[in-house]
Amino acid sequence: MRHRVLIVVSSYRPAMLADMQRARALAWELPALGWDVEILTPAPREVRQDAIEPDADGFFAKDTPVHEVRAWLAPLFGLISLGSGAWRMWLPMYRRGRTLLASGRFDLVYFSTTAFNFFSFGPLWRSKFGVPYALDFQDPWVLPAHRYRGRGWKARLSAWLDPRLEKKAVREAAGLIAVSETYIATLKRRYHKHSPAWLKAGRHAVIPFAAEERDLIEAGRAHCHAREANGRELVLLYVGDGPTRERSFSLICHALARLRSRGCELAPRVHIRLFGTGRPGKHDQHPVLKAAARGAGIGDLVEEQPRRVPYRRALDLILRSRGLLILGADDSGYVPSKLFGCALSGKPLLACLRRDGPAYAMFQSEPRLGHALWFDQTATMPHDEAAAVCGEFLKEAAAGVTFDRRPLLTAHLAPAMAQRHVELFQACLNRGTAR
């Protein structure tokens, strides 16, 4: 028996934003597992225009029905400074979802987005149509109180509204998925007394972002991927967020500075290239991480381009680099979305992560994944130790070695991650225990 899932996202083809990558991978994989997929998304004109990529079609499953929604009264939202798509699109997305569910062809709704106010559709649609829904927590929805302070009236409104919307959406969800066990544990503490359906066996799961072999194949079609630099230069690459990565990048810089001060012959050959580190959607971008390099005394080794780079270009840069950097956020539950994709590329990896987080534990339990430095809430890895780890990474980068990590990553590839989704989706359809 085939089933059909409606996946709600905040962007889709031809946009390439991080929070819809899960939906993109599932659109490829779920049909082979008995689940047909349809996507509900804001239209391309309603999302960040710097994320629109005209050459993105090869990364999306062509046969997936996509329901694009246009905004209503967009000028009004601009006048009250609510220009972000999450609220501008709330009512039109809700109404289109009602129309789709009224057809009776969907067995489940899956919300896979960090536009958390879309999660509030779930209880409303379930009450009207009886269709269960599952939530995907890629980040925390409700933030610590200090994260709302000093950010104006919109932040104060969010501080009041977020806990109320989360409570309703999470209590009535049939299933819950998160990229980190920390997020699941937090939601259990908040809502276990309400006995939500997702607490039942098989209804909640920690599923990190998948590594997608198909993407590397697609990116490799146009280029032979000669080295980004010739001769002795060691190009080390990072593509991703910058404003929340200062601590992790600073430790890497101090480790490199320590190596250079000791006369390590590899350290002066390093050329760190940082891309897409600026604030999302901002056009007046300024470097946000290079200051950490200057502070450590290696500003001359670092090049930062804060503007977002297209997804295809990012993959090309990865394949041309000598080694890759994984920068962790100062959040114990954070798992870098690019971790397994970077590992799949075969390049040497150097990560800097929270010591009490799941990503660092992965590196500790599986050394073949790469090298890892650590920091925690109050301390960082001693610079001498960090320099030793960094030195081993540089030796691999200088030697041009690559690693076949596919056997190690089997459980983290897109087909395996899709299978785990199917198991949870099936549990959500168990009418005998559904609420």
Buried (B, 14 or more C-beta within 10 A) or exposed (E): EEBBBBBBBBBBBBBBBBBBBBBBBBBBBBBEBEBBBBBBBBBBEBBBEBBBBEEBEBBBBEEBEBBBBEBEEBEEBEEEEBEBBBBBBBEBBBEBBBEBBEEEEBBBBBBBBBBBBBBBBBBBBBEEBEBBBBBBBBBBBBBEEEEBEEEEEBBEEBBEEBBEBBBBBBBBBBBBBBBBBBBBEBBBEBBEEEEBBBBBEBBBBBBBBBBBBBBBEBBEEEEEBEEBBEEEEBBBBBBBBBEBBBBBBBBBBBBBBBBBEEEBEBBBBBBBBBBBBBEEEEEEBEBBBBBBBEBBBBBEBBBBBBEBBBBBBBBBBBBBBBBBBBBBBBBBBBBBBBBBBBBBBBBBBBBBBBBBBBBBBBBEEEEEBBBBBBBBEEEBBEBEBBBBBBBEBBEBBBEEEEBEBEEBBEEBBBBBBBBBBBEBBBBBEBEEEBE
